Amino acid sequence: MLTFGGLVLLFLLNLPIIKLCPPSCQCTNLDDQGSKVDCSSKLLKEVPVLPENTVELYLQNNHLTTVAPGTFDKLQNLRKVDLSRNPWNCDCHIIYVKHWLEDQQLNSNPSVLCSTPDLINGKQILNLTGNEYLACNSHESIQCKTFLHKDIWLVAASLLVCILWLCTVYIAKHLNYWVFVTDSYLLAESPRSRLKSQ
């Protein structure tokens, strides 16, 4: 029979796992190895904050479309992961998941499939090539259009400055004054007024 002190000790030993376990998931202590985190079939739209001592992770059958970069980086002891049966959106943002899965020596479910875009629906994330990140390509074309518009505005502004400079030079050339010195005073007159007086 356990004493009150023994129950408190057991509670304190399990406290880190209980405290770190995401509210929507179930965590099980796997002896000294770490914890098993089961977040499957929880209607999750994003990966929750996971305990660093996770050795088994189950995220299958949720509504995950992408994973924020760095989400899995602290899971150094992970041995098994299941990311299957999620509607993965295989655009630029799936690159992190692809590279992370490639870098890990994991017992992972191979059926981590793309749902969107339609062109690569059903293709495994691990088999994606750079040409299939459609959103990345469209992002580059948007950037090119932006730079083109900026260049056009820059050229137009430069032409306007040149035209204003030429107008200033033209006006300055036609505003010359001739100065005549007489015995008693200085007389300043423009070329046009002098021609009229003659």
TIRO-2110 file (N, C-alpha, C; in Angstrom, 1 decimal):
// TIRO-2110
0.8, -1.2, 0.0, N, 1, A
0.0, 0.0, 0.0, CA, 1, A
0.9, 1.3, 0.0, C, 1, A
0.6, 2.2, -0.9, N, 2, A
1.4, 3.4, -1.0, CA, 2, A
0.9, 4.4, 0.0, C, 2, A
1.9, 5.1, 0.6, N, 3, A
1.7, 6.1, 1.5, CA, 3, A
1.4, 7.4, 0.8, C, 3, A
1.0, 8.4, 1.5, N, 4, A
0.7, 9.7, 0.9, CA, 4, A
2.0, 10.3, 0.3, C, 4, A
3.1, 10.2, 1.0, N, 5, A
4.4, 10.6, 0.5, CA, 5, A
4.8, 9.9, -0.8, C, 5, A
4.5, 8.6, -0.9, N, 6, A
4.8, 7.9, -2.1, CA, 6, A
3.9, 8.3, -3.3, C, 6, A
2.6, 8.7, -3.1, N, 7, A
1.8, 9.2, -4.1, CA, 7, A
2.3, 10.5, -4.6, C, 7, A
2.7, 11.4, -3.7, N, 8, A
3.2, 12.7, -4.0, CA, 8, A
4.4, 12.6, -4.9, C, 8, A
5.3, 11.6, -4.5, N, 9, A
6.6, 11.4, -5.3, CA, 9, A
6.3, 10.9, -6.7, C, 9, A
5.3, 9.9, -6.8, N, 10, A
4.9, 9.5, -8.1, CA, 10, A
4.3, 10.6, -8.9, C, 10, A
3.5, 11.4, -8.3, N, 11, A
2.9, 12.6, -9.0, CA, 11, A
4.0, 13.5, -9.5, C, 11, A
5.0, 13.8, -8.7, N, 12, A
6.1, 14.7, -9.0, CA, 12, A
7.0, 14.1, -10.1, C, 12, A
7.2, 12.8, -10.1, N, 13, A
8.0, 12.2, -11.2, CA, 13, A
7.3, 12.3, -12.5, C, 13, A
5.9, 12.2, -12.6, N, 14, A
5.2, 12.3, -13.8, CA, 14, A
4.8, 13.7, -14.2, C, 14, A
5.1, 14.7, -13.3, N, 15, A
4.7, 16.1, -13.5, CA, 15, A
5.2, 16.7, -14.8, C, 15, A
6.6, 16.5, -15.1, N, 16, A
7.1, 17.1, -16.4, CA, 16, A
6.3, 16.6, -17.6, C, 16, A
6.0, 15.4, -17.7, N, 17, A
5.3, 14.9, -18.8, CA, 17, A
3.9, 15.4, -18.9, C, 17, A
3.2, 15.4, -17.7, N, 18, A
1.8, 16.0, -17.7, CA, 18, A
1.8, 17.5, -18.1, C, 18, A
2.8, 18.2, -17.5, N, 19, A
2.9, 19.6, -17.7, CA, 19, A
3.2, 20.0, -19.2, C, 19, A
4.1, 19.2, -19.8, N, 20, A
4.5, 19.5, -21.2, CA, 20, A
3.6, 18.9, -22.2, C, 20, A
2.7, 18.0, -21.9, N, 21, A
1.9, 17.4, -22.9, CA, 21, A
0.9, 18.4, -23.4, C, 21, A
0.8, 18.5, -24.7, N, 22, A
-0.3, 19.4, -25.3, CA, 22, A
-1.7, 19.0, -24.8, C, 22, A
-2.5, 20.0, -24.6, N, 23, A
-3.8, 19.7, -24.0, CA, 23, A
-4.7, 18.8, -24.9, C, 23, A
-4.5, 18.8, -26.2, N, 24, A
-5.3, 18.1, -27.1, CA, 24, A
-4.8, 16.7, -27.4, C, 24, A
-3.6, 16.3, -26.8, N, 25, A
-2.9, 15.1, -27.1, CA, 25, A
-2.9, 14.2, -25.8, C, 25, A
-2.5, 12.9, -26.0, N, 26, A
-2.3, 12.0, -24.9, CA, 26, A
-0.9, 11.6, -24.9, C, 26, A
-0.3, 11.8, -23.7, N, 27, A
1.2, 11.5, -23.5, CA, 27, A
1.4, 10.3, -22.6, C, 27, A
2.2, 9.4, -23.0, N, 28, A
2.5, 8.2, -22.2, CA, 28, A
4.0, 8.2, -22.0, C, 28, A
4.4, 7.9, -20.7, N, 29, A
5.8, 7.8, -20.4, CA, 29, A
6.3, 6.4, -20.8, C, 29, A
7.4, 6.4, -21.6, N, 30, A
8.0, 5.1, -22.1, CA, 30, A
9.3, 4.8, -21.3, C, 30, A
9.1, 4.5, -20.0, N, 31, A
10.2, 4.3, -19.1, CA, 31, A
11.2, 5.4, -19.1, C, 31, A
12.5, 5.1, -19.3, N, 32, A
13.5, 6.1, -19.3, CA, 32, A
13.8, 6.7, -20.7, C, 32, A
13.1, 6.1, -21.7, N, 33, A
13.4, 6.5, -23.1, CA, 33, A
12.8, 7.9, -23.4, C, 33, A
11.7, 8.2, -22.9, N, 34, A
11.0, 9.5, -23.2, CA, 34, A
9.5, 9.3, -23.2, C, 34, A
8.8, 10.0, -24.0, N, 35, A
7.4, 9.9, -24.0, CA, 35, A
6.8, 9.7, -25.4, C, 35, A
5.7, 9.0, -25.4, N, 36, A
4.9, 8.8, -26.6, CA, 36, A
3.8, 9.9, -26.6, C, 36, A
3.7, 10.7, -27.7, N, 37, A
2.8, 11.8, -27.8, CA, 37, A
1.8, 11.4, -28.9, C, 37, A
0.5, 11.2, -28.6, N, 38, A
-0.5, 10.8, -29.5, CA, 38, A
-1.5, 11.9, -29.7, C, 38, A
-1.3, 12.6, -30.9, N, 39, A
-2.2, 13.7, -31.2, CA, 39, A
-3.1, 13.3, -32.5, C, 39, A
-3.2, 12.0, -32.7, N, 40, A
-4.0, 11.6, -33.9, CA, 40, A
-5.5, 11.8, -33.7, C, 40, A
-6.1, 12.1, -34.9, N, 41, A
-7.6, 12.3, -34.9, CA, 41, A
-8.1, 13.3, -33.9, C, 41, A
-7.4, 14.5, -33.8, N, 42, A
-7.8, 15.5, -32.9, CA, 42, A
-8.3, 16.8, -33.7, C, 42, A
-8.4, 16.7, -35.0, N, 43, A
-8.9, 17.8, -35.8, CA, 43, A
-7.9, 19.0, -35.7, C, 43, A
-6.6, 18.7, -35.5, N, 44, A
-5.6, 19.8, -35.4, CA, 44, A
-5.3, 20.4, -36.7, C, 44, A
-5.2, 21.8, -36.7, N, 45, A
-4.8, 22.5, -37.9, CA, 45, A
-3.4, 23.0, -37.9, C, 45, A
-2.8, 22.8, -36.7, N, 46, A
-1.3, 23.1, -36.6, CA, 46, A
-0.7, 22.2, -35.5, C, 46, A
0.6, 22.0, -35.6, N, 47, A
1.2, 21.1, -34.7, CA, 47, A
1.4, 21.9, -33.4, C, 47, A
0.9, 21.2, -32.3, N, 48, A
1.1, 21.9, -31.0, CA, 48, A
2.5, 21.9, -30.5, C, 48, A
2.8, 22.6, -29.4, N, 49, A
4.1, 22.6, -28.8, CA, 49, A
4.3, 21.2, -28.2, C, 49, A
5.4, 20.6, -28.6, N, 50, A
5.6, 19.2, -28.2, CA, 50, A
6.7, 19.1, -27.1, C, 50, A
6.6, 18.1, -26.2, N, 51, A
7.7, 17.9, -25.2, CA, 51, A
9.0, 17.5, -25.9, C, 51, A
10.1, 18.0, -25.4, N, 52, A
11.4, 17.8, -26.1, CA, 52, A
11.8, 16.3, -25.9, C, 52, A
11.3, 15.6, -24.9, N, 53, A
11.7, 14.2, -24.8, CA, 53, A
10.8, 13.2, -25.5, C, 53, A
10.1, 13.7, -26.6, N, 54, A
9.2, 12.9, -27.4, CA, 54, A
10.0, 11.9, -28.2, C, 54, A
9.7, 10.6, -28.1, N, 55, A
10.4, 9.6, -28.9, CA, 55, A
9.4, 9.0, -29.9, C, 55, A
8.1, 9.1, -29.7, N, 56, A
7.1, 8.6, -30.7, CA, 56, A
6.1, 9.7, -30.8, C, 56, A
5.8, 10.1, -32.1, N, 57, A
4.8, 11.2, -32.3, CA, 57, A
3.8, 10.7, -33.4, C, 57, A
2.6, 10.9, -33.0, N, 58, A
1.5, 10.5, -33.9, CA, 58, A
0.6, 11.7, -34.2, C, 58, A
0.7, 12.1, -35.4, N, 59, A
-0.1, 13.3, -35.8, CA, 59, A
-1.0, 13.0, -37.0, C, 59, A
-1.3, 11.7, -37.2, N, 60, A
-2.1, 11.3, -38.4, CA, 60, A
-3.6, 11.6, -38.2, C, 60, A
-4.2, 11.7, -39.4, N, 61, A
-5.7, 11.9, -39.4, CA, 61, A
-6.1, 13.2, -38.7, C, 61, A
-5.4, 14.3, -39.1, N, 62, A
-5.8, 15.7, -38.6, CA, 62, A
-6.1, 16.6, -39.8, C, 62, A
-6.0, 17.9, -39.6, N, 63, A
-6.2, 18.8, -40.7, CA, 63, A
-5.0, 19.6, -41.0, C, 63, A
-3.8, 19.0, -40.8, N, 64, A
-2.5, 19.7, -41.0, CA, 64, A
-2.3, 19.9, -42.5, C, 64, A
-1.9, 21.2, -42.8, N, 65, A
-1.6, 21.5, -44.2, CA, 65, A
-0.1, 21.9, -44.4, C, 65, A
0.5, 22.3, -43.3, N, 66, A
1.9, 22.7, -43.3, CA, 66, A
2.4, 22.7, -41.9, C, 66, A
3.7, 22.8, -41.7, N, 67, A
4.4, 22.8, -40.4, CA, 67, A
5.3, 24.0, -40.4, C, 67, A
5.2, 24.8, -39.4, N, 68, A
6.1, 26.0, -39.3, CA, 68, A
7.6, 25.6, -39.2, C, 68, A
8.5, 26.2, -39.9, N, 69, A
9.9, 25.8, -39.8, CA, 69, A
10.4, 25.9, -38.3, C, 69, A
11.2, 24.8, -38.0, N, 70, A
11.7, 24.8, -36.6, CA, 70, A
10.9, 24.0, -35.6, C, 70, A
9.6, 23.6, -36.0, N, 71, A
8.7, 22.9, -35.1, CA, 71, A
9.3, 21.6, -34.5, C, 71, A
9.9, 20.9, -35.4, N, 72, A
10.5, 19.5, -34.9, CA, 72, A
11.9, 19.6, -34.5, C, 72, A
12.6, 20.7, -34.6, N, 73, A
14.0, 20.8, -34.4, CA, 73, A
14.5, 20.4, -33.0, C, 73, A
13.7, 20.6, -32.0, N, 74, A
14.1, 20.2, -30.6, CA, 74, A
13.8, 18.7, -30.3, C, 74, A
13.2, 18.0, -31.2, N, 75, A
12.9, 16.6, -30.9, CA, 75, A
14.1, 15.7, -31.3, C, 75, A
15.1, 15.8, -30.5, N, 76, A
16.4, 15.1, -30.8, CA, 76, A
16.3, 13.6, -30.6, C, 76, A
15.4, 13.1, -29.8, N, 77, A
15.3, 11.7, -29.5, CA, 77, A
14.2, 11.0, -30.2, C, 77, A
13.6, 11.7, -31.2, N, 78, A
12.4, 11.1, -31.9, CA, 78, A
12.9, 9.9, -32.7, C, 78, A
12.1, 8.8, -32.6, N, 79, A
12.4, 7.5, -33.3, CA, 79, A
11.3, 7.1, -34.3, C, 79, A
10.1, 7.6, -34.0, N, 80, A
9.0, 7.2, -34.8, CA, 80, A
8.0, 8.3, -34.9, C, 80, A
7.5, 8.6, -36.2, N, 81, A
6.6, 9.6, -36.4, CA, 81, A
5.6, 9.2, -37.5, C, 81, A
4.3, 9.6, -37.3, N, 82, A
3.3, 9.4, -38.3, CA, 82, A
2.6, 10.7, -38.6, C, 82, A
2.8, 11.1, -39.9, N, 83, A
2.2, 12.4, -40.4, CA, 83, A
1.1, 12.1, -41.5, C, 83, A
0.7, 10.9, -41.6, N, 84, A
-0.1, 10.5, -42.7, CA, 84, A
-1.6, 11.0, -42.5, C, 84, A
-2.3, 10.9, -43.6, N, 85, A
-3.8, 11.2, -43.6, CA, 85, A
-4.0, 12.7, -43.1, C, 85, A
-3.2, 13.6, -43.6, N, 86, A
-3.4, 15.0, -43.4, CA, 86, A
-3.5, 15.7, -44.8, C, 86, A
-4.2, 16.7, -45.0, N, 87, A
-4.3, 17.4, -46.3, CA, 87, A
-3.2, 18.3, -46.6, C, 87, A
-2.0, 17.8, -46.7, N, 88, A
-0.8, 18.6, -46.9, CA, 88, A
-0.8, 19.5, -48.1, C, 88, A
-0.5, 20.7, -48.0, N, 89, A
-0.4, 21.7, -49.1, CA, 89, A
1.0, 21.8, -49.5, C, 89, A
1.4, 21.2, -50.7, N, 90, A
2.8, 21.1, -51.1, CA, 90, A
3.2, 22.3, -51.9, C, 90, A
3.3, 23.4, -51.2, N, 91, A
3.8, 24.6, -51.9, CA, 91, A
5.2, 24.9, -51.2, C, 91, A
5.6, 26.1, -51.3, N, 92, A
6.9, 26.5, -50.7, CA, 92, A
7.0, 26.1, -49.3, C, 92, A
6.0, 26.2, -48.5, N, 93, A
6.0, 26.0, -47.1, CA, 93, A
6.2, 24.5, -46.7, C, 93, A
6.1, 23.6, -47.6, N, 94, A
6.2, 22.2, -47.3, CA, 94, A
7.7, 21.8, -47.3, C, 94, A
8.6, 22.7, -47.8, N, 95, A
10.0, 22.3, -47.9, CA, 95, A
10.6, 21.9, -46.6, C, 95, A
10.2, 22.6, -45.5, N, 96, A
10.7, 22.3, -44.2, CA, 96, A
10.4, 20.8, -43.8, C, 96, A
9.1, 20.4, -44.0, N, 97, A
8.7, 19.0, -43.7, CA, 97, A
9.5, 18.0, -44.5, C, 97, A
9.6, 18.3, -45.8, N, 98, A
10.4, 17.4, -46.7, CA, 98, A
11.8, 17.2, -46.3, C, 98, A
12.5, 18.3, -46.1, N, 99, A
13.9, 18.3, -45.7, CA, 99, A
14.1, 17.6, -44.3, C, 99, A
13.1, 17.9, -43.4, N, 100, A
13.2, 17.3, -42.0, CA, 100, A
13.1, 15.8, -42.1, C, 100, A
12.1, 15.3, -42.9, N, 101, A
11.9, 13.9, -43.1, CA, 101, A
13.1, 13.3, -43.7, C, 101, A
13.7, 13.9, -44.7, N, 102, A
14.9, 13.4, -45.4, CA, 102, A
16.1, 13.3, -44.4, C, 102, A
16.2, 14.2, -43.5, N, 103, A
17.4, 14.3, -42.6, CA, 103, A
17.3, 13.3, -41.4, C, 103, A
16.1, 12.8, -41.1, N, 104, A
15.9, 12.0, -40.0, CA, 104, A
16.0, 10.5, -40.3, C, 104, A
16.5, 9.7, -39.4, N, 105, A
16.6, 8.3, -39.5, CA, 105, A
15.4, 7.8, -38.7, C, 105, A
14.2, 7.9, -39.3, N, 106, A
13.0, 7.6, -38.5, CA, 106, A
12.2, 6.4, -39.1, C, 106, A
11.5, 5.8, -38.2, N, 107, A
10.6, 4.8, -38.6, CA, 107, A
9.3, 5.6, -38.9, C, 107, A
9.1, 6.0, -40.1, N, 108, A
8.0, 6.9, -40.4, CA, 108, A
7.1, 6.3, -41.4, C, 108, A
5.8, 6.6, -41.3, N, 109, A
4.9, 6.1, -42.3, CA, 109, A
5.1, 6.8, -43.6, C, 109, A
5.4, 6.0, -44.7, N, 110, A
5.8, 6.6, -46.0, CA, 110, A
4.6, 7.3, -46.7, C, 110, A
3.4, 7.1, -46.3, N, 111, A
2.2, 7.7, -47.0, CA, 111, A
1.9, 9.1, -46.5, C, 111, A
2.9, 10.0, -46.6, N, 112, A
2.7, 11.4, -46.3, CA, 112, A
2.6, 12.0, -47.6, C, 112, A
1.3, 12.2, -48.0, N, 113, A
1.0, 12.6, -49.4, CA, 113, A
0.5, 14.0, -49.5, C, 113, A
0.7, 14.6, -50.6, N, 114, A
0.2, 15.9, -50.9, CA, 114, A
-1.3, 15.9, -51.3, C, 114, A
-2.0, 16.9, -50.8, N, 115, A
-3.4, 17.0, -51.2, CA, 115, A
-3.6, 18.1, -52.2, C, 115, A
-2.8, 19.2, -52.0, N, 116, A
-2.9, 20.3, -53.0, CA, 116, A
-1.5, 20.7, -53.3, C, 116, A
-1.3, 21.4, -54.4, N, 117, A
-2.2, 21.7, -55.5, CA, 117, A
-2.6, 20.4, -56.3, C, 117, A
-3.6, 20.5, -57.1, N, 118, A
-4.2, 19.4, -57.8, CA, 118, A
-3.2, 18.6, -58.7, C, 118, A
-2.2, 19.4, -59.2, N, 119, A
-1.3, 18.8, -60.1, CA, 119, A
-0.4, 17.7, -59.5, C, 119, A
-0.2, 17.8, -58.2, N, 120, A
0.6, 16.8, -57.5, CA, 120, A
-0.1, 16.1, -56.4, C, 120, A
-1.5, 16.1, -56.5, N, 121, A
-2.3, 15.4, -55.5, CA, 121, A
-1.9, 13.9, -55.5, C, 121, A
-1.7, 13.4, -54.3, N, 122, A
-1.4, 12.0, -54.1, CA, 122, A
0.1, 11.7, -54.2, C, 122, A
0.9, 12.7, -54.5, N, 123, A
2.4, 12.4, -54.5, CA, 123, A
3.0, 12.5, -53.1, C, 123, A
4.0, 11.6, -52.9, N, 124, A
4.6, 11.6, -51.6, CA, 124, A
5.5, 12.8, -51.4, C, 124, A
5.5, 13.4, -50.3, N, 125, A
6.2, 14.6, -50.0, CA, 125, A
7.7, 14.4, -50.2, C, 125, A
8.2, 13.2, -49.8, N, 126, A
9.6, 12.8, -50.0, CA, 126, A
10.0, 12.7, -51.4, C, 126, A
9.1, 12.6, -52.3, N, 127, A
9.4, 12.5, -53.8, CA, 127, A
9.3, 13.8, -54.5, C, 127, A
9.0, 14.9, -53.8, N, 128, A
8.8, 16.1, -54.5, CA, 128, A
10.2, 16.6, -55.0, C, 128, A
10.1, 17.3, -56.1, N, 129, A
11.3, 18.0, -56.7, CA, 129, A
11.1, 19.5, -56.6, C, 129, A
12.2, 20.3, -56.8, N, 130, A
12.0, 21.7, -56.7, CA, 130, A
11.1, 22.3, -57.7, C, 130, A
10.9, 21.7, -58.9, N, 131, A
10.0, 22.2, -59.9, CA, 131, A
8.5, 22.1, -59.5, C, 131, A
8.2, 21.3, -58.5, N, 132, A
6.8, 21.1, -58.1, CA, 132, A
6.4, 22.1, -57.0, C, 132, A
7.2, 22.9, -56.6, N, 133, A
6.8, 23.9, -55.6, CA, 133, A
6.2, 25.1, -56.3, C, 133, A
4.9, 24.9, -56.7, N, 134, A
4.3, 25.9, -57.6, CA, 134, A
4.2, 27.2, -57.0, C, 134, A
3.9, 27.3, -55.7, N, 135, A
3.7, 28.7, -55.1, CA, 135, A
5.1, 29.4, -55.1, C, 135, A
6.2, 28.7, -55.1, N, 136, A
7.5, 29.3, -55.1, CA, 136, A
7.7, 30.0, -56.4, C, 136, A
7.3, 29.3, -57.5, N, 137, A
7.5, 29.8, -58.9, CA, 137, A
6.6, 31.1, -59.1, C, 137, A
5.4, 31.0, -58.6, N, 138, A
4.5, 32.2, -58.8, CA, 138, A
5.0, 33.3, -57.9, C, 138, A
5.6, 33.0, -56.8, N, 139, A
6.2, 34.1, -55.9, CA, 139, A
7.3, 34.8, -56.6, C, 139, A
8.1, 34.0, -57.3, N, 140, A
9.2, 34.6, -58.1, CA, 140, A
8.7, 35.5, -59.2, C, 140, A
7.6, 35.1, -59.9, N, 141, A
7.1, 35.9, -61.0, CA, 141, A
6.5, 37.2, -60.4, C, 141, A
5.9, 37.1, -59.2, N, 142, A
5.4, 38.3, -58.6, CA, 142, A
6.5, 39.3, -58.3, C, 142, A
7.6, 38.8, -57.8, N, 143, A
8.7, 39.6, -57.5, CA, 143, A
9.3, 40.3, -58.8, C, 143, A
9.4, 39.5, -59.9, N, 144, A
9.8, 40.1, -61.1, CA, 144, A
8.9, 41.2, -61.6, C, 144, A
7.6, 41.0, -61.5, N, 145, A
6.7, 42.1, -61.9, CA, 145, A
6.9, 43.3, -61.0, C, 145, A
7.1, 43.1, -59.7, N, 146, A
7.3, 44.3, -58.8, CA, 146, A
8.6, 45.0, -59.2, C, 146, A
9.7, 44.3, -59.5, N, 147, A
10.9, 45.0, -59.9, CA, 147, A
10.7, 45.7, -61.2, C, 147, A
10.0, 45.1, -62.2, N, 148, A
9.7, 45.7, -63.5, CA, 148, A
9.0, 47.1, -63.3, C, 148, A
8.0, 47.1, -62.4, N, 149, A
7.2, 48.3, -62.2, CA, 149, A
8.1, 49.3, -61.5, C, 149, A
9.0, 48.9, -60.6, N, 150, A
9.9, 49.9, -60.0, CA, 150, A
10.9, 50.5, -61.0, C, 150, A
11.4, 49.6, -61.9, N, 151, A
12.3, 50.1, -62.9, CA, 151, A
11.6, 51.1, -63.9, C, 151, A
10.4, 50.8, -64.2, N, 152, A
9.7, 51.8, -65.1, CA, 152, A
9.5, 53.1, -64.4, C, 152, A
9.1, 53.1, -63.2, N, 153, A
8.9, 54.4, -62.4, CA, 153, A
10.3, 55.1, -62.3, C, 153, A
11.3, 54.4, -62.1, N, 154, A
12.7, 55.0, -62.0, CA, 154, A
13.1, 55.6, -63.3, C, 154, A
12.9, 55.0, -64.4, N, 155, A
13.2, 55.6, -65.7, CA, 155, A
12.3, 56.8, -66.0, C, 155, A
11.0, 56.7, -65.7, N, 156, A
10.1, 57.9, -65.9, CA, 156, A
10.6, 59.1, -65.0, C, 156, A
10.9, 58.8, -63.8, N, 157, A
11.4, 59.9, -62.9, CA, 157, A
12.7, 60.5, -63.4, C, 157, A
13.6, 59.7, -63.9, N, 158, A
14.9, 60.2, -64.5, CA, 158, A
14.6, 61.1, -65.7, C, 158, A
13.7, 60.6, -66.6, N, 159, A
13.4, 61.4, -67.7, CA, 159, A
12.8, 62.8, -67.3, C, 159, A
11.9, 62.8, -66.3, N, 160, A
11.3, 64.0, -65.9, CA, 160, A
12.3, 65.0, -65.3, C, 160, A
13.3, 64.4, -64.6, N, 161, A
14.4, 65.3, -64.0, CA, 161, A
15.2, 65.9, -65.2, C, 161, A
15.5, 65.1, -66.2, N, 162, A
16.3, 65.6, -67.4, CA, 162, A
15.5, 66.7, -68.1, C, 162, A
14.2, 66.5, -68.3, N, 163, A
13.4, 67.5, -69.0, CA, 163, A
13.4, 68.8, -68.2, C, 163, A
13.2, 68.7, -66.9, N, 164, A
13.2, 69.9, -66.0, CA, 164, A
14.6, 70.6, -66.0, C, 164, A
15.6, 69.8, -66.1, N, 165, A
17.0, 70.4, -66.1, CA, 165, A
17.2, 71.2, -67.4, C, 165, A
16.8, 70.5, -68.6, N, 166, A
16.9, 71.2, -69.9, CA, 166, A
16.1, 72.5, -69.9, C, 166, A
14.9, 72.4, -69.4, N, 167, A
14.0, 73.6, -69.3, CA, 167, A
14.7, 74.7, -68.5, C, 167, A
15.3, 74.4, -67.4, N, 168, A
16.0, 75.4, -66.6, CA, 168, A
17.2, 76.0, -67.3, C, 168, A
17.9, 75.2, -68.0, N, 169, A
19.1, 75.7, -68.8, CA, 169, A
18.6, 76.6, -69.9, C, 169, A
17.5, 76.2, -70.6, N, 170, A
17.0, 77.1, -71.7, CA, 170, A
16.5, 78.4, -71.2, C, 170, A
15.8, 78.4, -70.1, N, 171, A
15.3, 79.6, -69.5, CA, 171, A
16.4, 80.5, -69.0, C, 171, A
17.4, 79.9, -68.4, N, 172, A
18.6, 80.6, -67.8, CA, 172, A
19.3, 81.3, -69.0, C, 172, A
19.5, 80.7, -70.1, N, 173, A
20.2, 81.3, -71.3, CA, 173, A
19.5, 82.5, -71.8, C, 173, A
18.2, 82.6, -71.7, N, 174, A
17.4, 83.7, -72.2, CA, 174, A
17.1, 84.8, -71.2, C, 174, A
17.7, 84.7, -70.1, N, 175, A
17.5, 85.7, -69.0, CA, 175, A
18.7, 86.5, -68.8, C, 175, A
19.6, 86.6, -69.8, N, 176, A
20.8, 87.4, -69.7, CA, 176, A
20.5, 88.9, -69.7, C, 176, A
21.3, 89.6, -68.9, N, 177, A
21.2, 91.1, -68.9, CA, 177, A
22.5, 91.7, -69.3, C, 177, A
22.4, 92.8, -70.0, N, 178, A
23.6, 93.5, -70.4, CA, 178, A
23.8, 94.7, -69.5, C, 178, A
25.0, 94.9, -69.1, N, 179, A
25.2, 96.1, -68.1, CA, 179, A
26.0, 97.1, -68.9, C, 179, A
25.5, 98.3, -68.9, N, 180, A
26.2, 99.5, -69.6, CA, 180, A
26.7, 100.4, -68.5, C, 180, A
27.9, 100.8, -68.6, N, 181, A
28.5, 101.8, -67.7, CA, 181, A
28.5, 103.2, -68.3, C, 181, A
27.8, 104.1, -67.7, N, 182, A
27.9, 105.5, -68.2, CA, 182, A
28.6, 106.3, -67.1, C, 182, A
28.8, 107.6, -67.4, N, 183, A
29.5, 108.4, -66.5, CA, 183, A
29.0, 108.5, -65.1, C, 183, A
27.6, 108.6, -65.0, N, 184, A
27.1, 108.9, -63.7, CA, 184, A
26.4, 107.7, -63.0, C, 184, A
26.0, 106.7, -63.7, N, 185, A
25.3, 105.6, -63.1, CA, 185, A
25.5, 104.3, -63.9, C, 185, A
25.1, 103.2, -63.3, N, 186, A
25.1, 101.9, -64.0, CA, 186, A
23.7, 101.7, -64.5, C, 186, A
23.6, 101.3, -65.7, N, 187, A
22.3, 101.1, -66.3, CA, 187, A
22.2, 99.6, -66.7, C, 187, A
21.3, 98.9, -66.2, N, 188, A
21.1, 97.5, -66.4, CA, 188, A
19.9, 97.3, -67.3, C, 188, A
20.0, 96.7, -68.4, N, 189, A
18.8, 96.4, -69.2, CA, 189, A
19.0, 95.1, -69.9, C, 189, A
17.9, 94.6, -70.3, N, 190, A
17.9, 93.3, -71.0, CA, 190, A
18.1, 93.5, -72.5, C, 190, A
18.6, 92.5, -73.2, N, 191, A
18.8, 92.7, -74.6, CA, 191, A
17.6, 93.1, -75.4, C, 191, A
16.5, 92.7, -75.0, N, 192, A
15.2, 93.0, -75.7, CA, 192, A
14.9, 94.5, -75.5, C, 192, A
15.0, 95.0, -74.3, N, 193, A
14.7, 96.4, -74.1, CA, 193, A
15.6, 97.3, -74.9, C, 193, A
16.9, 96.9, -75.0, N, 194, A
17.9, 97.7, -75.7, CA, 194, A
17.5, 97.7, -77.2, C, 194, A
17.1, 96.6, -77.8, N, 195, A
16.7, 96.5, -79.2, CA, 195, A
15.5, 97.4, -79.4, C, 195, A
14.5, 97.5, -78.4, N, 196, A
13.4, 98.3, -78.6, CA, 196, A
13.7, 99.8, -78.6, C, 196, A
14.7, 100.2, -77.8, N, 197, A
15.1, 101.6, -77.7, CA, 197, A
15.8, 102.0, -79.0, C, 197, A
16.4, 101.1, -79.7, N, 198, A
17.1, 101.5, -80.9, CA, 198, A
16.1, 101.6, -82.0, C, 198, A
END
